[in-house]
Amino acid sequence: MSKIENKEKETLEQMNRVEQETLFNLGRVTCDLEVLKEQKKMVIGRISEIQTKRQAYINELQEKYGEGELNLDTGEFTSTK
């Protein structure tokens, strides 16, 4: 039976370590992606909630002032009717 040289053995061991570290990192990144996906869902839900509340408030303002244009910088409302 033949034996490989120590340098060859060390090279293969180093390659195995690098592969194991890379696989570990892939697992960590995969977990991080799942966490980020959940966070993204939460943020999108929050945006949707904010948009719904804003639209409800706009509807209230339209009932009070009628349809028109509002300049948020000045607070001036111009009726379109």
C-alpha positions in Angstrom: 0.0 0.0 0.0 1.3 3.5 -0.9 1.0 6.6 1.2 0.6 10.1 -0.1 3.1 12.7 1.0 2.4 14.9 4.0 2.1 18.0 1.9 -0.5 16.3 -0.3 -2.4 15.2 2.8 -2.3 18.7 4.3 -3.5 20.2 1.1 -6.5 17.8 1.1 -7.2 18.5 4.7 -7.1 22.2 4.1 -9.5 21.8 1.2 -11.9 19.8 3.4 -11.7 22.5 6.1 -12.5 25.3 3.6 -15.3 23.2 2.2 -16.8 22.7 5.7 -16.4 26.4 6.5 -18.1 27.3 3.3 -21.0 24.9 3.9 -21.4 26.3 7.4 -21.5 29.8 6.0 -24.1 28.7 3.4 -26.2 27.4 6.2 -25.8 30.6 8.2 -26.7 32.7 5.2 -29.7 30.5 4.5 -31.0 31.1 8.0 -30.3 34.8 7.7 -32.3 34.9 4.5 -35.3 33.2 6.2 -35.2 35.8 9.0 -35.0 38.6 6.4 -37.9 37.2 4.5 -40.0 37.3 7.7 -38.9 40.8 8.5 -39.8 41.8 4.9 -43.3 40.4 5.4 -43.6 42.3 8.6 -42.5 45.6 7.0 -44.8 45.1 4.0 -47.6 44.4 6.4 -46.8 47.6 8.3 -46.7 49.6 5.0 -50.1 48.2 4.0 -51.5 49.1 7.5 -50.2 52.7 7.2 -51.6 53.0 3.7 -55.0 51.8 4.9 -55.0 54.2 7.8 -53.9 57.1 5.5 -56.7 56.3 3.0 -59.3 56.2 5.8 -58.1 59.6 7.1 -58.2 61.0 3.6 -61.8 59.8 3.3 -62.6 61.6 6.6 -61.1 64.8 5.3 -63.0 64.5 2.0 -66.2 64.1 4.0 -65.4 67.3 6.0 -63.9 69.4 3.2 -65.2 67.8 0.0 -63.1 66.7 -2.9 -60.1 68.8 -3.8 -56.3 69.3 -3.6 -54.4 69.7 -0.4 -51.0 71.3 -0.2 -49.3 69.6 2.7 -46.6 72.2 2.9 -49.0 75.1 3.5 -52.1 73.2 4.7 -54.1 74.9 2.1 -57.1 73.1 0.6 -58.5 73.9 -2.8 -61.9 72.6 -3.7 -62.3 71.0 -7.1 -66.1 71.3 -7.0 
